[in-house]
Amino acid sequence: MTTTNPDQPNLLLVDDDEVFCQVLSKALRRREYNVEIAHSEAAAAEISSRHHLEFAIVDLRIAKDSGLNVIKTLIAKDPGIRIVVLTGYASISTAVESIKLGAIHYLTKPAQVDDIIQAFYHDEGNANTNISTQSMSVKRVEWEHLQKVLGEHHGNISAAARAMGMHRRTLQRKLAKKPVRQ
């Protein structure tokens, strides 16, 4: 970490969007966090091997890397790390897998810095969370199914496409689109 203060917590920000990382890291530093940035799974692993990290913000899609693998790596290195997943490609299956792998919270982009920080300290579920009375759209159900099958095949697009009887490129095209809201 470049200029670290030993009294401030160490935080790893893992995202392939360099501008986003600059903006978010600046805001986090103003809130007294020592911030290290990684733009790939390998860089995140390398940084975690050199530093004791209390917190991490992990994007699900990091170029061609998977944020789920980053979570697994960070938890293996330090089981006490508090990880918040921040993604523009939210799905039920990735939310469940993130939590199973050890993340403590799952937020969708865009998110406010204070909401991200608050998520680090949010240890319990909220039974008063509003439950939607509207069912998911057909497009959203399709997106969720694609994510579930992809997860079952450990992110292997070819294997997931074969399992669904779909051409690999068709699946890639569908996955490249942002998920539709409910």
HELIX and SHEET records of a PDB file:
HELIX    1   1 GLU A   18  ARG A   30  1                                  13    
HELIX    2   2 GLU A   41  ARG A   50  1                                  10    
HELIX    3   3 GLY A   67  LYS A   77  1                                  11    
HELIX    4   4 ILE A   92  LEU A  101  1                                  10    
HELIX    5   5 VAL A  113  PHE A  120  1                                   8    
HELIX    6   6 VAL A  138  GLU A  152  1                                  15    
HELIX    7   7 ILE A  157  ALA A  163  1                                   7    
HELIX    8   8 ARG A  168  ALA A  176  1                                   9    
SHEET    1   A 5 ASN A  34  ALA A  38  0                                        
SHEET    2   A 5 ASN A  10  VAL A  14  1                                        
SHEET    3   A 5 PHE A  55  VAL A  58  1                                        
SHEET    4   A 5 ARG A  82  THR A  87  1                                        
SHEET    5   A 5 HIS A 105  THR A 108  1                                        
SHEET    1   B 2 ARG A  61  ILE A  62  0                                        
SHEET    2   B 2 ASP A  65  SER A  66 -1                                        
END                                                                             
